[in-house]
Amino acid sequence: MYKDLKYKIQSEFDLNPFFFCQIDFLLRSWLHCNLPFGTLNIATIVAMMNSQSDAPHLLFEFIQTNTNSLVLVLDLLPRKDLVTDLEYLKRFYEDTSMESVKQELQKSPYAQRYEPPTLYIRCLTSPTSILYKFECPADSKEILLDQIIEDVVTPTAEKVVKLWLEGVLSLGKKLPDEEVKLVVQRDTTLKIKGLEVDLSSNMPRLFGQEITDNVIEAFRKGE
């Protein structure tokens, strides 16, 4: 699934130069680690737009901690205040099928609402964010989780990525000059603070604080 989504985004880079020139920052990572309680897999894709477009950023994260549970984080991160900018809310969220994609996922009997551990991350997400945990019965076989990934998680992720791509290519508008500074400041804060919070919450218990600090410092320097 992760490779398919990564390929879909890369294909847009290759086929559409206009799409590429609107991307400010792209993070793609796969973390695999064997821990005492089982195997940890974390796949992440973060695509952040620049001031050439007001389209939302893309956030995808897939966290599997054992053979019976996983967490799915999918969202189009808004770049404007949805309370005051009703046109932006309508264009990217109300008039698209993001809400129906979320409602379809909720039909799975194994889907449970997931709350990110940090308040900052919760503040970034949109009203249509897909933040769900899938937990199978302890006595179920691993094949059940694999089936959930195939039938629910993968189709949902593909639909959201498709909606994001359509939003960038068809719905996004160039930011007015008077809005550029404020939006760029917001994006920069989100990129630095948001990713640092995400890295800080997972890496120390896997690789230790020293390595985590080195990675975050390299990220700050753009290395």
C-alpha positions in Angstrom: 0.0 0.0 0.0 2.7 2.5 1.0 4.7 1.8 -2.2 1.6 2.2 -4.3 0.8 5.6 -2.7 4.4 6.7 -3.1 4.4 5.7 -6.7 1.1 7.5 -7.4 2.6 10.8 -6.1 5.9 10.3 -7.8 4.0 9.7 -11.1 2.4 13.1 -10.8 5.8 14.6 -10.3 7.1 12.9 -13.5 4.0 13.6 -15.7 3.0 17.0 -14.5 5.7 19.6 -14.0 3.0 22.1 -12.8 2.3 19.7 -9.9 6.0 19.4 -9.0 6.5 23.2 -8.9 3.7 23.6 -6.3 5.4 21.2 -3.7 7.5 22.8 -1.1 8.4 19.8 1.0 7.9 16.0 0.6 8.7 13.5 3.4 8.4 9.8 2.6 9.6 7.3 5.3 9.3 3.7 6.3 10.3 2.7 9.8 10.6 -1.0 10.7 11.8 -2.1 14.2 11.6 -5.4 16.2 10.6 -4.7 19.7 10.0 -6.9 22.8 6.2 -6.6 22.3 6.4 -7.3 18.5 7.2 -5.7 15.2 6.7 -2.0 14.7 6.0 -0.6 11.2 5.4 3.1 10.6 4.9 4.4 7.1 4.7 8.2 6.6 4.0 10.5 3.7 3.8 14.3 4.2 3.5 16.5 1.2 3.5 20.3 1.8 2.5 22.9 -0.7 4.2 26.2 -1.4 2.7 29.6 -2.1 1.9 28.8 -5.7 -1.3 27.1 -4.5 -3.6 27.3 -1.5 -4.4 23.5 -1.7 -4.2 21.6 1.5 -1.2 19.6 2.6 -1.3 15.8 2.5 -0.8 13.7 5.7 -0.6 9.9 5.6 0.6 7.7 8.5 0.2 4.0 9.0 1.3 2.5 12.3 1.2 -1.2 13.0 2.4 -2.4 16.4 1.5 -6.0 16.2 -0.5 -8.6 14.2 -3.8 -7.5 15.6 -3.9 -3.7 15.5 -3.0 -0.7 13.4 -3.6 3.1 13.3 -4.4 5.0 10.2 -4.0 8.8 9.9 -5.2 10.4 6.7 -5.9 14.1 6.2 -5.8 17.1 3.9 -4.4 19.6 6.4 -6.0 23.0 5.9 -3.9 26.0 5.3 -6.5 28.6 6.2 -8.9 29.1 9.1 -11.9 27.0 8.2 -14.1 29.0 10.7 -13.6 32.3 8.8 -12.8 31.2 5.3 -16.0 29.5 4.3 -15.1 29.4 0.6 -12.0 27.4 1.4 -14.0 25.0 3.6 -16.5 24.5 0.8 -14.0 24.1 -2.0 -11.8 21.5 -0.4 -14.0 19.8 2.2 -17.8 20.3 1.7 -17.8 20.0 -2.1 -15.5 17.0 -2.2 -16.1 13.4 -1.1 -13.8 13.5 1.9 -16.6 13.2 4.4 -18.2 10.3 2.5 -14.8 8.5 2.4 -14.6 8.8 6.2 -18.2 7.6 6.7 -17.5 4.6 4.5 -14.5 3.6 6.6 -16.6 4.0 9.8 -18.8 1.1 8.7 -16.0 -1.4 9.5 -16.9 -3.1 12.8 -13.2 -2.9 13.8 -12.8 0.8 13.3 -12.3 2.9 16.5 -11.7 6.6 16.7 -8.1 7.4 17.4 -6.9 10.4 19.3 -3.3 11.5 18.6 -1.3 11.7 21.8 -0.4 15.4 21.4 -2.8 18.3 21.4 -0.7 20.1 18.8 -1.2 17.4 16.2 -5.0 17.4 16.9 -5.0 21.1 16.2 -3.6 20.7 12.7 -6.2 18.3 11.4 -9.4 19.1 9.4 -13.0 18.2 10.3 -12.9 15.4 7.8 -9.6 13.9 9.1 -9.5 10.1 9.2 -7.9 9.1 12.5 -8.8 5.5 13.3 -7.5 2.5 15.0 -8.3 -1.0 13.9 -8.1 -3.7 16.5 -8.9 -7.3 15.9 -9.9 -9.8 18.6 -6.8 -11.2 20.4 -7.7 -14.8 19.3 -8.1 -13.8 15.6 -5.6 -14.9 13.0 -3.2 -12.4 11.4 -5.1 -12.9 8.1 -8.0 -10.8 9.5 -5.8 -7.7 9.8 -4.4 -8.3 6.4 -8.0 -8.5 5.1 -8.8 -5.2 6.8 -5.8 -3.6 5.2 -6.8 -4.9 1.8 -10.5 -4.2 2.0 -10.7 -1.0 4.1 -7.4 0.7 4.7 -5.8 0.6 1.2 -8.9 1.7 -0.7 -9.4 4.6 1.8 -5.8 5.8 1.5 -6.0 5.6 -2.3 -9.2 7.7 -2.4 -7.8 10.4 -0.1 -4.6 10.6 -2.1 -6.7 10.9 -5.3 -8.8 13.7 -3.8 -5.6 15.5 -2.7 -4.1 15.2 -6.2 -7.4 16.5 -7.7 -7.4 19.3 -5.3 -3.9 20.4 -6.2 -4.4 20.1 -9.9 -8.0 21.4 -10.2 -9.1 23.2 -7.1 -6.0 25.0 -5.9 -5.7 28.7 -6.4 -2.6 31.0 -6.3 -2.5 32.7 -3.0 -3.3 36.5 -3.1 -0.2 38.6 -2.4 -1.7 39.9 0.9 -2.1 36.3 2.2 1.2 34.8 1.2 3.2 36.0 4.3 0.7 34.7 6.8 0.2 31.3 5.0 3.9 30.8 4.6 4.5 31.5 8.3 1.8 29.0 9.2 3.2 26.4 6.8 6.7 26.9 8.2 5.6 26.5 11.8 3.6 23.4 10.9 6.5 21.8 9.0 9.0 22.4 11.8 6.9 22.0 14.9 4.5 19.3 13.6 7.2 17.0 12.3 9.4 17.5 15.3 6.5 16.5 17.6 5.8 13.5 15.5 9.5 12.4 15.5 9.8 13.1 19.2 6.9 10.9 20.1 8.2 7.8 18.3 11.9 7.8 17.9 13.3 8.0 21.5 11.8 4.6 22.5 13.2 3.0 19.4 16.6 4.6 18.9 17.3 6.5 22.1 17.3 10.2 22.8 20.7 11.0 21.4 19.9 9.7 17.9 16.5 11.3 18.0 18.1 14.7 18.8 20.6 14.3 16.0 17.8 13.5 13.5 15.7 16.4 14.6 18.7 18.8 14.4 19.5 17.6 10.9 15.9 18.1 9.9 16.0 21.7 11.2 19.1 22.3 9.1 17.4 20.8 6.0 20.0 18.0 5.8 
